[in-house]
Amino acid sequence: MSLIEKIRSEYRKTCIVDKPERSDCVLSLRGISKPYLFIDLDLRGSPLGPNDKKCDFLVYIDNVGEMPCVASLEFKSTWRGKIVEQLQAGAKELEYRVPRDLQCRFRPIGVLGNFPKNKRKEIRQQVSFRDQEEPVRIIFCGDQLIKAILRKK
């Protein structure tokens, strides 16, 4: 059983989606090869309750540059400080689900409708995953998800 199949079996089908999107914002999956898994934490059957702090999506990708990758995604129209808290809640859920002995890449990603590019560097926020700090990557509606995953900072 592959990693994706194992993790898929831990979630209810009602919160598994084909792609991470919101009504006014879609990400491109171009460049990401299957298998992958997207969990919408706002849907019925989500492992986190409606009053729990959470990000919008958990992402599991079996192979990105010879290594599995997991990500927490939060969609917002513009930058808000609580994005970091929501991404951290997603990281905590990923730590719980991903086998501890599996080496993987983690990416916290804020997906914004708009944000002045000249202010992007001012956001030096980080999210912890397995006792390692990872900088929040900012991408915009319509961008390729793979760009945020492959970007080092």
N, C-alpha and C positions, 0 to 999 in steps of 0.2 A: 504494500500500500504506500503510495507516494505521500509526501508531506501534505500536499494540498488535499488529497482525499481524506487523510486522517483528520486534518483540521476541519474540513467541511462537515465531517460526521459529528463534530462537537457542537455545531450550530443548527438551529431550526431552519428549515427551508424558507420560512416566511421572511427571514431577514437577509437572505443571500440574493444579491442582485448581479446583473450582467456588467454594469459599469458604474463608477461613482459619478453621480450627477445630481443636480438640483434643478428645479424647474427653469431657472434663469441662467444656469451655468453648467457647462459640459466640459469634461477633459477628454483629450485625445488619447487613445490607447495605442496609437501607432508606435511601433518599436518595442512593444512588450509582447513577448511570446507566451503562449499558454504552456502549462496550466497556471492559472491565477484564480484568486478568490476575493470577492468584495463583500463585506458585511456592512449593511446599513443599520447602524445602532439606533436609528429613530423608528424603525419598523417593528411591528408586532413580532414577538418571538426573540427579540434581541436579548442577549444575556444581561444587559444593563437595564435597570428600570427607568421609568419616565422621570423620576426625580433624582436619579444619579447624575453626577457630572460625567460627561462623555463627549467624544468627538463625533463627527458625522459618520465616518467610515473607518473600518479596519481593512487593510490591504495585505494580501499574502501573494507573493509572486515566487514561483518555484526556482527560477534561474535568471539572475541578472548579473552578467559578468562572472559566471561560474559560481555564483553564491545565491542562496535564497535571500529574499528581501521582504521585510514587513514595514508597513507604514501606517501612521495615523493621519487622517485627513480631516480638516475642518474648513467648511465653506463659509465665507462671510462676504458681504458686499464691500467692506473696507476693513482695514486693520482695527482690531479691538484687543485690548490686553488680555481678555479672558480666553482668547484663542490658545494661549500657551497652557492654561489650566486644562482646557478641553483636550489638547493634544497629549498632555501628560496623563490624563485619565485613560486615553486610548493606549498609551505606552504601557500602562499598568496592566490593562487587559491583555495586551500582546505578550507581556512577560509571563502571564498566567497560562496562556495557550500554547506558546512556542516551547518545544522541549529545551530544557536548560543546556543540554549538551550539543545542541545544534548551533553551529556558527552561522550567523546571518547578519545582514546589513539592516539597520533601522533608519527610517527617515520620518521625522515629523514635518508635515506639509500643510501650510495655510494656503487655501485657494481663494483668491480675492477677485471681486468684480472690478475694482479699480483701486489704485494706490500709486501715488507719485513715485516714479522710479528713483528719483534722486533721494528719497527718504528710505528706500529699502535697506540701505546699509545701517541706518540708525536702529533697526530692529535687530539687536544682537541677543535675542532670547534663545534659551536652550531648553531641551527636554531630556530627561534622564531615562535610559533604557539599560538594564543590566549594569547599573553603576557607572555607565559611560554617558557623558554629556554630548548631545547632538544638537547642532544649531537648527533652528526652524528655517525651512526653505519656503520661500514665497513664490507661488506661481499664479497665473491669472486664468480666468475662464477661457477655454479654447486652447490653452497650452497643452503640450505633450507631458503626460505624467512621468514618462521615462526621464525627461530632462531634470526634474527635481530629484529623482531617485539616484541618478548618476552623478549629480553635482556634489562635490565634496563639501562645500559650505554655502 
